[in-house]
Amino acid sequence: MVDIRWGVLGAARIARKAVVPAIRRSGAGEVVAVSSASGRAAEFAADLGIERHYASHEELLADPDVDAVYVPLPNTEHARWSIAAARAGKHVLCEKPIVQGLAELDAVEAAAADAGVQLAEAFMYRHHPQLARLRELLDSGAIGRLVTVESSFHFVQGRQEPLDIRLRRDLGGGALNDIGCYPVDLLGWLTGSEPDDVGVVAHRDVPDGANTRVAIAARYGELTANLHCSLDAAFRADARLHGSEGTIHLPDAFRADVRGGTARIVVERGEERTVVEVDGDQYGAQVAHFAERVRTGTPDPDDAALTRRTAATLERITKAASL
Ligand SMILES: NC(=O)c1ccc[n+]([C@@H]2O[C@H](COP(=O)([O-])OP(=O)(O)OC[C@H]3O[C@@H](n4cnc5c(N)ncnc54)[C@H](OP(=O)(O)O)[C@@H]3O)[C@@H](O)[C@H]2O)c1
């Protein structure tokens, strides 16, 4: 079978730093083209050794030698370009959050279904094997009945001009969309449901800008959760699961890649404390998973359902706090 030929829409930092290298090391195909609306495609292509470069995303989508695209554009551009790519017959791996609300998700999914292409949201942490290990621990009763979860994603985003897309409300930035989506997604994965109740408070410190801190209290059936994201607190990307008999701490819940891929799972029961280390390549596994969907023509219904739960929950949080 012909290998998947990828195009990248946007000369994005995340493409340069993580996803193009992941495609190359994981056997997910080859990167053949990049486009940039701001004139940076040629430089990006030269730096990364990519054969073709285009001055517009439309031109890349018209290239018959591109089978699949990776979309790492600002959040407000995700739905529009995912739909355009699907209509051009390209499979779509789009950065998180893939949409701003369920109306956009319906439109993106319809475009992919009509075109018969695969569609996936680039939530790389979903593909780290620590999640499978976590599920085994929970199912084996390692901490008894799960009662409450705390999960946070923080880092310090510079405020210098020009403002980073993360601080631009008009581009769908904000702590919630950029990093708060991870704790929300994790709870959707853990519970298999959307929250029954949600309370939200938010802070914004950039005039006319996006939210910079969001605190969420949520209830999923009998499980309660405190989720937090901040663009002005020191790096942290973790989760603590408190059960009736103990606690599981995932200090590397979302960014195990910063520790070379090794995630720690700390299980505490009374005085007993055990640390399990799980190796993984979450960016590599993400693109390999997507490439498998493309090669076999089979979608991943669990992944799609989680994307829908997260989109619904993010929309609800956004409305609740007028973010
Ligand atoms: N999964 C992860 O680990 C991860 C990590 C970081 C970011 N992300 C996601 O990836 C996406 C890109 O993030 P990034 O940090 O890589 O962004 P970035 O490099 O700052 O920008 C990405 C692209 O967006 C376009 N862009 C930038 N500023 C723009 C503006 N003012 N107006 C219109 N378009 C603009 C540019 O495309 P052109 O080249 O076409 O001009 C740029 O190449 C976001 O959705 C983010 O949430 C994911």
PDBQT file of the ligand as one rigid body, heavy atoms in Angstrom, charges set to zero:
ROOT
HETATM    1  N1  LIG A 401      -1.068  19.115  20.966  1.00  0.00    +0.000 N 
HETATM    2  C1  LIG A 401      -0.109  19.878  21.439  1.00  0.00    +0.000 C 
HETATM    3  O1  LIG A 401       0.801  19.420  22.120  1.00  0.00    +0.000 OA
HETATM    4  C2  LIG A 401      -0.143  21.331  21.118  1.00  0.00    +0.000 A 
HETATM    5  C3  LIG A 401       0.887  22.167  21.547  1.00  0.00    +0.000 A 
HETATM    6  C4  LIG A 401       0.877  23.493  21.144  1.00  0.00    +0.000 A 
HETATM    7  C5  LIG A 401      -0.172  23.973  20.374  1.00  0.00    +0.000 A 
HETATM    8  N2  LIG A 401      -1.182  23.133  20.016  1.00  0.00    +0.000 N 
HETATM    9  C6  LIG A 401      -2.297  23.629  19.182  1.00  0.00    +0.000 C 
HETATM   10  O2  LIG A 401      -1.761  23.831  17.875  1.00  0.00    +0.000 OA
HETATM   11  C7  LIG A 401      -2.306  24.999  17.292  1.00  0.00    +0.000 C 
HETATM   12  C8  LIG A 401      -1.166  25.928  16.910  1.00  0.00    +0.000 C 
HETATM   13  O3  LIG A 401      -0.385  26.253  18.029  1.00  0.00    +0.000 OA
HETATM   14  P1  LIG A 401       1.127  26.815  17.857  1.00  0.00    +0.000 P 
HETATM   15  O4  LIG A 401       1.616  27.135  19.205  1.00  0.00    +0.000 OA
HETATM   16  O5  LIG A 401       1.919  25.883  17.028  1.00  0.00    +0.000 OA
HETATM   17  O6  LIG A 401       0.813  28.167  17.078  1.00  0.00    +0.000 OA
HETATM   18  P2  LIG A 401       1.689  29.207  16.228  1.00  0.00    +0.000 P 
HETATM   19  O7  LIG A 401       2.942  28.592  15.745  1.00  0.00    +0.000 OA
HETATM   20  O8  LIG A 401       1.776  30.482  17.001  1.00  0.00    +0.000 OA
HETATM   21  O9  LIG A 401       0.701  29.487  15.019  1.00  0.00    +0.000 OA
HETATM   22  C9  LIG A 401       0.254  28.421  14.200  1.00  0.00    +0.000 C 
HETATM   23  C10 LIG A 401      -0.151  28.963  12.859  1.00  0.00    +0.000 C 
HETATM   24  O10 LIG A 401      -1.287  29.777  12.997  1.00  0.00    +0.000 OA
HETATM   25  C11 LIG A 401      -1.251  30.830  12.038  1.00  0.00    +0.000 C 
HETATM   26  N3  LIG A 401      -1.330  32.103  12.764  1.00  0.00    +0.000 N 
HETATM   27  C12 LIG A 401      -0.510  32.563  13.726  1.00  0.00    +0.000 A 
HETATM   28  N4  LIG A 401      -0.868  33.780  14.117  1.00  0.00    +0.000 NA
HETATM   29  C13 LIG A 401      -1.966  34.097  13.390  1.00  0.00    +0.000 A 
HETATM   30  C14 LIG A 401      -2.807  35.225  13.329  1.00  0.00    +0.000 A 
HETATM   31  N5  LIG A 401      -2.577  36.296  14.095  1.00  0.00    +0.000 N 
HETATM   32  N6  LIG A 401      -3.864  35.192  12.491  1.00  0.00    +0.000 NA
HETATM   33  C15 LIG A 401      -4.097  34.111  11.710  1.00  0.00    +0.000 A 
HETATM   34  N7  LIG A 401      -3.300  33.016  11.719  1.00  0.00    +0.000 NA
HETATM   35  C16 LIG A 401      -2.260  33.034  12.535  1.00  0.00    +0.000 A 
HETATM   36  C17 LIG A 401       0.058  30.717  11.303  1.00  0.00    +0.000 C 
HETATM   37  O11 LIG A 401      -0.208  30.040  10.098  1.00  0.00    +0.000 OA
HETATM   38  P3  LIG A 401       0.506  30.437   8.730  1.00  0.00    +0.000 P 
HETATM   39  O12 LIG A 401       1.840  29.777   8.776  1.00  0.00    +0.000 OA
HETATM   40  O13 LIG A 401      -0.420  29.925   7.713  1.00  0.00    +0.000 OA
HETATM   41  O14 LIG A 401       0.608  31.926   8.730  1.00  0.00    +0.000 OA
HETATM   42  C18 LIG A 401       0.892  29.840  12.208  1.00  0.00    +0.000 C 
HETATM   43  O15 LIG A 401       1.800  29.067  11.520  1.00  0.00    +0.000 OA
HETATM   44  C19 LIG A 401      -3.313  25.540  18.298  1.00  0.00    +0.000 C 
HETATM   45  O16 LIG A 401      -4.588  25.035  17.986  1.00  0.00    +0.000 OA
HETATM   46  C20 LIG A 401      -2.876  24.934  19.625  1.00  0.00    +0.000 C 
HETATM   47  O17 LIG A 401      -3.966  24.729  20.503  1.00  0.00    +0.000 OA
HETATM   48  C21 LIG A 401      -1.172  21.835  20.368  1.00  0.00    +0.000 A 
ENDROOT
TORSDOF 0
